[in-house]
Amino acid sequence: MRKQLLTLLCWVGLACMSSAQIVNIEDKRFMKDTTGLFGQLDVGLNWVRNTSSVLSFNTGLRMDFIQRKDTWLLLSNYNLIQAGSNRQVNAGFGHLRWSRKLSDHISWEAFGQSQFDERIKIRYRGLLGTGPRFNLFGTGKQKLFWGVLYMFEYNEVKAGEAYFRDHRLSISLSAQLQLSPTLRLANTSYYQPAISTLGEARLSSGTSVQLKINSHLSFVTTFNITYDGRIAGEVEGVPKTVHRLTNRVRWMF
């Protein structure tokens, strides 16, 4: 247990040395081979009061319905950081994904997503996509996946100031490693170029470490970094690069 805690702290330290617009779906898949309905709830809450009051709150819900060939994944998430009367972060999303297993190594997926993020001035983002996902390597709980999906993306920025409609590829590489019975590491990187101009692309990478406390509770640290020059190049005040580090307690049921 001491070695596992040391490994976890090292990963957190590396993440903090770096100061998302892409939702990391790969990290949110269950590594289960049984059929049925599964779920998990993440909750994080921090409150500090000195010269002013600072509230940090994040929560996420996920449900998986796994059948012999079909899998349904439902996600929702909300993050809030408020200092006094000023909201520093106010973001949330909902995601629904269907996957059908075509063979031991190939699945076909389709998804829809709604998202908002005040920090980067996205009033609304809607996504629809579909495409194959390949199991490149899988031995027990050590797995490597590659996905190549098409998606249509609609963005509305800052109370209707600008609208963007793009056709993109979403290419992902995901690794899932079970380092011990209680410690799990996952990383996913995305490359999402616009089909009309392949030179204009969104890049993202996310790493999570999950330390299992018991059969239902885990502690999870996640670090994400995203680069998106599309909106930042046309809307003032939107950063090209976004970093996010979160710590959560996860309840699985």
C-alpha positions, 0 to 999 in steps of 0.5 A: 500500500505504501508503494502504491501511495508513493506512485500516486503522489508522483503522478500528482506531482508531475501533473501539478508542474503543468499549469478541456475542451475534449471529454476523455471518454476512454478513461470513463469506460468500465473494464468489465467483461460481465453483462448488466447495469453498472454505475459510478458517482464522483463527488468533490467539494472544497470550501475556503473562507478568509478575506473572501469565500471560495467554493469548489465543487465537481460531480459526475455520474456514469451509467453503463448497460452492457449486453453480449454485443452492445454497450450503452454509456451515459455520462454527465458532469458539472464543475464549479469554482466560485470566488465570492460572487465571481464564477471562475469555472462553470462547465458541464456536459452530457454524453451518450455512446452506443458500441456494438462488438463486431469481432474480438478486435473491432467495435462500431460506435456512435455518440452524441454530446452536449457541453458548455464551458464559461471559462473558454466562452463556449455557450453551447457545443454539440457533437454527433459522431460514428466510426470504428474502434480497434482493440490493438492489444488486450491481456487481462486488464492491460489494454490498448485501443485505437479509434477513428471516428467522424464527427460533426461539431457545432459551437456557439460562443459567448451569448451568440457572438460567433458560430462554428460548424465543423466536420472533423475526424476524431482519432484516439489512442488509449492505454489502460494499465492495471498496475496492481489490484488497487492501482489503475493508470489510464491515458488517452490522446486525441487528434481531431483535425477539421476534414476541410483543412487538415492543418487545423486540428485540436489536440488533447491528452488526459491521464488518470490514476485510480487508487481503489480503497475498497470494493465501492470507493476509489480516489481518482486524480486526473490531469488533462491538457487541450490545445484548440486554435480554432475558436481562440484565433477568432474570439478574443479572450479564449485561450488556445491551451487549457489545463485541468487537474482534478481530485475526486472520491469515486463511488461505484455501484 
